[in-house]
Amino acid sequence: MATKTLFDREYAKIKQDCFDIHNLDVNRFCDTVTGYSTKSEKEKMDALLELDTLLYTRLGIDSTLTDKRETKKKSRIIYRAIKTFNKSVGDSFLQHMDPDVWHTELGLLRDYEKVYTKK
């Protein structure tokens, strides 16, 4: 019998009967995994990246834009959790996320500034 990985044990606690990205409790998973003091950094990283992989493999051509955005949000949560124990890797993941997301957010910020900071 194979030993269960950290991912297998913790994912079983948040797993749903029918996968739904909107209701998946990624924060709980990340808090639990990063909270282990007996696990190595590699084990924590593996578990978090395995969940990230699962999120993206559940996307398909029939996924809605909302599903894709929600996946990116959850992914960002995972990368921030990685940053808590490995700052350089976490920062690198966050910086290399899809640039369209960052440009969209920057564009919204610029629009906000134009509307609300009129002189």
LUMDOBA-372666 format. One line per field, with one value per atom (N, C-alpha, C): residue in one letter; x, y, z. Coordinates in steps of 0.001 Angstrom, whole numbers, padded with zeros to 6 digits, always signed. Layout:
residu A:...
u X:...
v Y:...
w Z:...
# end
This chain:
residu M:M:M:A:A:A:T:T:T:K:K:K:T:T:T:L:L:L:F:F:F:D:D:D:R:R:R:E:E:E:Y:Y:Y:A:A:A:K:K:K:I:I:I:K:K:K:Q:Q:Q:D:D:D:C:C:C:F:F:F:D:D:D:I:I:I:H:H:H:N:N:N:L:L:L:D:D:D:V:V:V:N:N:N:R:R:R:F:F:F:C:C:C:D:D:D:T:T:T:V:V:V:T:T:T:G:G:G:Y:Y:Y:S:S:S:T:T:T:K:K:K:S:S:S:E:E:E:K:K:K:E:E:E:K:K:K:M:M:M:D:D:D:A:A:A:L:L:L:L:L:L:E:E:E:L:L:L:D:D:D:T:T:T:L:L:L:L:L:L:Y:Y:Y:T:T:T:R:R:R:L:L:L:G:G:G:I:I:I:D:D:D:S:S:S:T:T:T:L:L:L:T:T:T:D:D:D:K:K:K:R:R:R:E:E:E:T:T:T:K:K:K:K:K:K:K:K:K:S:S:S:R:R:R:I:I:I:I:I:I:Y:Y:Y:R:R:R:A:A:A:I:I:I:K:K:K:T:T:T:F:F:F:N:N:N:K:K:K:S:S:S:V:V:V:G:G:G:D:D:D:S:S:S:F:F:F:L:L:L:Q:Q:Q:H:H:H:M:M:M:D:D:D:P:P:P:D:D:D:V:V:V:W:W:W:H:H:H:T:T:T:E:E:E:L:L:L:G:G:G:L:L:L:L:L:L:R:R:R:D:D:D:Y:Y:Y:E:E:E:K:K:K:V:V:V:Y:Y:Y:T:T:T:K:K:K:K:K:K
u +000840:+000000:+000884:+000622:+001427:+001055:+002040:+001822:+001154:+000168:-000504:+000409:+000377:+001162:+000420:+001113:+000504:-000691:-000544:-001644:-002850:-002629:-003741:-004502:-003779:-004420:-005225:-004644:-005319:-006405:-006187:-007204:-008459:-008283:-009441:-010369:-009834:-010629:-011473:-011047:-011808:-012446:-012200:-012707:-014234:-014774:-016212:-016687:-017978:-018527:-018434:-018765:-018670:-017794:-016694:-015728:-016386:-016238:-016771:-015732:-015092:-014006:-014472:-015727:-016228:-016384:-016555:-016772:-015576:-014506:-013324:-012600:-012361:-011761:-010233:-009664:-008212:-007504:-008103:-007489:-007269:-008258:-008147:-007030:-007002:-005963:-004576:-004406:-003101:-002697:-003639:-003335:-002900:-003586:-003251:-001871:-001621:-000342:+000824:+000696:+001804:+001979:+000947:+001012:+001794:+002078:+002826:+004272:+004691:+006090:+006943:+006290:+007023:+007272:+006693:+006866:+007951:+008654:+009722:+009132:+009959:+009547:+009157:+009903:+009618:+008243:+007913:+006610:+005479:+005653:+004643:+004480:+005606:+005580:+004907:+005255:+004657:+003145:+002672:+001238:+000512:+001069:+000427:+000421:+001527:+001583:+000729:+000543:-000338:-001785:-002184:-003523:-003635:-002603:-002604:-002761:-002048:-002141:-003553:-004135:-005497:-006469:-006318:-007217:-007152:-005932:-005780:-006152:-005988:-006372:-007886:-008594:-010063:-010647:-009822:-010301:-010338:-011305:-011412:-011936:-012164:-012655:-014071:-014781:-016140:-016192:-015037:-014999:-015373:-016133:-016558:-015417:-015545:-014565:-014521:-015664:-015728:-014928:-015042:-014272:-012774:-012388:-010965:-010444:-011228:-010818:-010736:-011687:-011699:-010481:-010111:-008925:-007681:-007574:-006417:-006385:-007555:-007612:-007121:-007596:-007194:-005704:-005214:-003796:-002961:-003430:-002732:-002676:-003744:-003764:-002691:-002572:-001569:-000164:+000084:+001417:+001764:+000772:+001020:+001343:+000707:+001007:+002443:+002869:+004249:+005209:+004838:+005682:+005927:+005032:+005202:+006395:+006785:+007934:+009075:+008835:+009902:+009618:+010082:+009760:+010160:+011350:+011818:+010970:+010625:+009800:+008386:+007813:+006472:+006395:+007373:+007419:+007539:+008368:+008564:+007264:+006546:+005259:+004277:+004205:+003270:+003617:+004909:+005328:+005101:+005111:+004981:+003575:+002614:+001233:+000864:-000207:-000679:-000664:+000136:+000237:-001078:-002000:-003277:-004039:-003915:-004602:-004045:-002717:-002096:-002393:-002400:-002714:-004166:-005065:-006468:-006622:-005984:-006077:-005459:-004353:-003707:-004615:-005248:-006164:-007345:-007885:-008985:-008536:-007320:-006786:-006632:-006144:-005997:-007349:-008357:-009703:-010238:-010006:-010430:-009775:-008471:-007741:-008264:-008585:-009095:-010431:-011286:-012615:-012596:-011816:-011885:-010781:-009850:-008785:-008729:-009879:-009923:-009467:-008662:-008148:-008933
v -001184:+000000:+001246:+002129:+003345:+004351:+005106:+006152:+007341:+007923:+009092:+010299:+011136:+012371:+013429:+014492:+015615:+016149:+016239:+016709:+015787:+014471:+013517:+013637:+013754:+013849:+015138:+016253:+017540:+017799:+017350:+017563:+016762:+015600:+014779:+015536:+016462:+017240:+018321:+018803:+019869:+019390:+018133:+017580:+017607:+017821:+017900:+016703:+016385:+015291:+015640:+016876:+017378:+018619:+018606:+019703:+021018:+022014:+023352:+024372:+025018:+025955:+027073:+027471:+028597:+028257:+026989:+026591:+025875:+025720:+025030:+025924:+025406:+026199:+026134:+026898:+026908:+027557:+028566:+029215:+028221:+027411:+026400:+025413:+024960:+024010:+024625:+025849:+026521:+026759:+027200:+027445:+026161:+025070:+023791:+023319:+023363:+022872:+023714:+025023:+025874:+025838:+025417:+025361:+024179:+023190:+022028:+022404:+022153:+022412:+021163:+020017:+018759:+018400:+019161:+018880:+019768:+019220:+019984:+021020:+021979:+022999:+022347:+021326:+020617:+019946:+019301:+018643:+019662:+020786:+021841:+022387:+022674:+023200:+022205:+020925:+019894:+019845:+019884:+019816:+021026:+022207:+023424:+023468:+023084:+023100:+021996:+020910:+019857:+020356:+021112:+021704:+022716:+023518:+024492:+023777:+022685:+021894:+021353:+020862:+020333:+021411:+022613:+023709:+023981:+024038:+024353:+023185:+021957:+020816:+020656:+021271:+021229:+022248:+023164:+024123:+023441:+023813:+023258:+024310:+023896:+024869:+025321:+024546:+024920:+025724:+026011:+026792:+028237:+028790:+030179:+031116:+032355:+033368:+033503:+033373:+033429:+032292:+031080:+029932:+030182:+030756:+031037:+032098:+033117:+034167:+033617:+032771:+032184:+031282:+030553:+029700:+030549:+031663:+032546:+033130:+033473:+033991:+032947:+031713:+030623:+030350:+030431:+030212:+031269:+032504:+033596:+033337:+032790:+032432:+031387:+030418:+029360:+029949:+030828:+031425:+032291:+032972:+033764:+032856:+031694:+030732:+030225:+029970:+029540:+030631:+031868:+033003:+033071:+032501:+032557:+031738:+030711:+029916:+029921:+030452:+030596:+031862:+032974:+034283:+034402:+033942:+034129:+033343:+032115:+031311:+031881:+032224:+032800:+034091:+034968:+036215:+035936:+034976:+034637:+034145:+033259:+032774:+033922:+034788:+035908:+036863:+037108:+038020:+037429:+036107:+035474:+034991:+035436:+035098:+035775:+035350:+035861:+037388:+037996:+039460:+040160:+039485:+040107:+040475:+039641:+039921:+041194:+041289:+042466:+043721:+043607:+044777:+045206:+044235:+044563:+045288:+044745:+045389:+046779:+046950:+048251:+049214:+048719:+049545:+050011:+049117:+049483:+050524:+050376:+051341:+052712:+052718:+053991:+054653:+053826:+054366:+054953:+054245:+054708:+056046:+056124:+057359:+058518:+058278:+059340:+059868:+058954:+059346:+060019:+059471:+059905:+060869:+061150:+062071:+063276:+063699:+064895:+066103:+066927:+068128:+069334
w +000000:+000000:+000000:-000915:-001056:+000034:+000460:+001448:+000775:+001453:+000903:+001024:+000007:+000032:+000838:+001142:+001850:+001065:-000248:-001093:-000948:-001063:-000988:+000338:+001427:+002743:+002891:+002505:+002707:+001664:+000438:-000601:-000281:+000343:+000721:+001660:+002436:+003392:+002717:+001561:+000884:-000415:-000765:-002028:-002048:-003221:-003400:-004212:-004095:-004908:-006385:-006700:-008066:-008022:-008741:-008684:-009071:-008213:-008468:-008007:-008943:-008649:-007720:-007827:-007044:-005558:-005235:-003848:-003230:-003983:-003476:-002472:-001279:-000201:-000267:-001166:-001377:-000191:+000406:+001573:+002702:+002972:+004037:+003725:+002488:+002074:+002262:+001781:+001869:+003321:+004141:+005553:+006255:+005953:+006577:+006146:+004840:+004314:+004828:+004766:+005212:+006725:+007442:+008894:+009451:+008626:+009098:+009400:+010617:+010961:+010763:+010632:+010474:+009014:+008101:+006674:+006096:+005126:+004485:+003531:+003175:+002216:+000886:+000494:-000767:-000725:+000394:+000515:+000444:+001105:+001077:-000343:-000995:-002358:-003300:-003173:-004023:-003857:-002614:-002357:-002939:-002730:-003229:-004759:-005370:-006836:-007449:-006721:-007217:-007262:-006248:-006270:-007412:-007618:-008709:-010063:-010198:-011431:-011621:-010542:-010610:-011079:-010547:-010937:-012434:-012969:-014393:-015301:-014835:-015676:-015735:-014796:-014823:-015795:-016289:-017293:-018651:-019445:-020792:-021749:-022991:-023976:-023657:-022842:-022474:-021176:-020583:-019342:-019624:-018708:-018864:-018466:-018845:-018466:-016945:-016312:-014846:-014226:-014778:-014291:-014433:-015556:-015796:-014824:-014598:-013649:-012229:-011870:-010534:-010336:-011373:-011305:-011084:-011771:-011589:-010185:-009651:-008282:-007289:-007479:-006579:-006730:-007939:-008202:-007496:-007527:-006849:-005337:-004787:-003357:-003069:-003946:-003786:-003850:-004798:-004942:-003735:-003189:-001977:-000793:-000751:+000316:+000165:-001050:-001302:-000848:-001089:-000719:+000790:+001600:+003055:+003539:+002776:+003206:+002200:+000992:+000008:-000794:-000286:-000866:-002325:-002687:-004067:-005064:-004734:-005645:-005717:-004564:-004550:-005350:-005151:-005927:-007416:-007765:-009175:-009812:-009113:-009634:-009809:-008829:-008904:-010044:-010264:-011324:-012712:-012805:-014113:-014422:-013645:-013968:-015283:-015849:-017130:-017139:-018027:-018039:-018358:-019052:-019373:-018110:-017085:-015834:-015223:-015189:-014586:-015391:-016714:-017540:-017342:-017199:-016974:-015652:-014604:-013303:-013337:-014027:-014140:-014904:-015968:-016740:-015902:-015083:-014199:-013185:-012685:-011735:-012395:-013625:-014333:-014566:-014938:-015129:-013829:-012743:-011420:-011098:-011358:-011064:-011901:-013158:-014026:-013517:-013055:-012622:-011261:-010339:-008954:-008508:-009369:-008961:-009888:-010348:-011201:-010395:-011024:-010340:-010725
# end
